[in-house]
């Protein structure tokens, strides 16, 4: 099972080896989608966790017990075909390969099953053709 979480770190927890502990203590794989961390400052990390449903629940409980603020991912990415001009800027920032422009026609394709809803494509679109639908 997979679960996407956004973790908000207080200053004092930025140095904790969170992904290592998830793997060793809970047998949960943590794929970092996006992270903004700096020493002695608040941090944010978007993770895709994979593992057994019970282990995922235990890992999430542990993360909360540390004092991390956790927001579960909600919604999905939608592309407005009326506004999209297939420029491909969004595919350049997509970490999962859900958005692609391929030869020979160079049309944008979106694979919803690969999308991890990291939301990096939304600000990349110059025509506001991409949105998060809750």
C-alpha positions as CSV (number, residue, x, y, z in Angstrom):
1,X,0.0,0.0,0.0
2,X,1.1,3.6,-0.7
3,X,0.4,6.7,1.2
4,X,1.5,10.3,0.5
5,X,2.2,12.6,3.5
6,X,3.4,16.1,3.9
7,X,5.6,16.5,7.0
8,X,6.2,19.9,8.6
9,X,9.3,19.8,10.8
10,X,9.9,22.2,13.7
11,X,13.4,23.6,13.9
12,X,14.6,21.1,16.5
13,X,13.6,18.0,14.4
14,X,15.2,18.9,11.1
15,X,18.4,16.9,11.9
16,X,16.5,13.7,12.7
17,X,17.1,10.7,10.3
18,X,13.3,10.2,9.6
19,X,13.5,8.2,6.4
20,X,16.2,5.9,7.9
21,X,14.1,5.2,11.0
22,X,11.0,4.5,8.8
23,X,12.9,1.9,6.9
24,X,14.7,0.2,9.8
25,X,12.1,0.4,12.6
26,X,8.9,0.1,10.5
27,X,9.9,-1.6,7.3
28,X,8.4,1.3,5.4
29,X,10.0,2.6,2.2
30,X,10.0,6.4,2.0
31,X,10.4,8.1,-1.3
32,X,11.1,11.8,-1.0
33,X,9.0,13.7,-3.5
34,X,10.0,17.2,-2.4
35,X,11.9,18.6,0.5
36,X,12.8,22.1,1.8
37,X,15.1,21.8,4.7
38,X,17.8,24.0,6.2
39,X,19.7,23.8,9.5
40,X,17.9,25.4,12.4
41,X,14.9,26.4,10.4
42,X,11.5,24.8,9.9
43,X,11.3,22.2,7.1
44,X,8.8,20.6,4.9
45,X,9.0,17.2,3.2
46,X,6.5,15.4,0.9
47,X,6.9,11.6,1.2
48,X,5.4,8.7,-0.6
49,X,5.4,5.8,1.9
50,X,5.1,2.2,0.8
51,X,4.5,-0.8,3.0
52,X,2.1,-3.0,4.9
53,X,-1.1,-1.1,6.0
54,X,-0.4,-1.8,9.7
55,X,3.2,-0.7,9.4
56,X,2.2,2.5,7.7
57,X,-0.2,3.2,10.5
58,X,2.4,2.6,13.1
59,X,5.0,4.7,11.2
60,X,2.5,7.6,10.9
61,X,1.7,7.4,14.7
62,X,5.5,7.5,15.4
63,X,5.9,10.6,13.2
64,X,3.1,12.3,15.1
65,X,4.7,11.3,18.4
66,X,7.9,13.1,17.4
67,X,6.0,16.4,17.1
68,X,5.8,16.6,13.3
69,X,2.7,18.1,11.7
70,X,1.3,15.7,9.2
71,X,-1.0,16.4,6.3
72,X,-2.3,13.5,4.2
73,X,-2.4,14.0,0.5
74,X,-5.8,14.7,-0.9
75,X,-7.2,15.3,-4.3
76,X,-5.8,14.7,-7.8
77,X,-4.2,16.7,-10.6
78,X,-6.4,17.7,-13.5
79,X,-5.4,19.2,-16.8
80,X,-7.8,21.5,-18.7
81,X,-7.5,20.4,-22.3
82,X,-9.0,23.7,-23.5
83,X,-6.1,25.7,-21.9
84,X,-3.2,23.3,-22.4
85,X,-1.0,24.0,-25.5
86,X,1.3,21.0,-24.9
87,X,4.3,23.2,-24.1
88,X,5.8,20.5,-21.9
89,X,7.1,22.7,-19.1
90,X,5.1,20.7,-16.6
91,X,6.8,17.4,-17.8
92,X,10.2,18.9,-16.9
93,X,9.4,19.2,-13.2
94,X,7.3,16.0,-12.8
95,X,9.4,13.6,-10.6
96,X,7.2,10.6,-11.3
97,X,7.0,10.7,-15.0
98,X,3.2,11.1,-15.0
99,X,3.5,14.1,-17.4
100,X,5.3,13.4,-20.6
101,X,5.8,14.9,-24.1
102,X,6.9,12.3,-26.5
103,X,7.9,12.1,-30.1
104,X,6.6,12.0,-32.8
105,X,3.7,14.3,-32.1
106,X,5.0,16.0,-28.9
107,X,1.6,16.0,-27.3
108,X,1.4,16.1,-23.5
109,X,0.2,12.8,-21.9
110,X,-0.8,12.4,-18.3
111,X,-0.7,9.0,-16.6
112,X,-2.9,9.5,-13.4
113,X,-1.7,6.1,-12.0
114,X,1.9,7.5,-11.9
115,X,1.0,10.8,-10.4
116,X,2.0,11.3,-6.7
117,X,0.2,14.7,-6.4
118,X,3.4,16.6,-5.6
119,X,1.9,19.7,-7.2
120,X,5.1,20.8,-8.8
121,X,3.4,21.0,-12.2
122,X,0.9,23.5,-11.1
123,X,3.2,26.6,-10.8
124,X,5.2,25.4,-13.8
125,X,2.2,25.8,-16.2
126,X,2.3,29.3,-17.7
127,X,-1.4,29.0,-18.8
128,X,-2.9,27.8,-15.5
129,X,-4.2,24.7,-17.2
130,X,-3.2,22.4,-14.3
131,X,-5.1,22.4,-11.0
132,X,-5.5,20.3,-7.9
133,X,-9.1,19.0,-7.5
134,X,-10.0,18.0,-4.0
